């Protein structure tokens, strides 16, 4: 459970760094995502999730 909380905190830190370092770029990215159809967002989310699981599996293996 500690590892899960640590991972979630690391995600928050990384997202915060993007917002801190490049807020304009982040806004443009979010606007582009808002314009995308839901189907494409689901596909993107699935690909990112699968890539994260694969990277975690390789790192922990």
HELIX and SHEET records of a PDB file:
HELIX    1   1 UNK A    2  UNK A   21  1                                  20    
HELIX    2   2 UNK A   23  UNK A   35  1                                  13    
HELIX    3   3 UNK A   38  UNK A   60  1                                  23    
END                                                                             
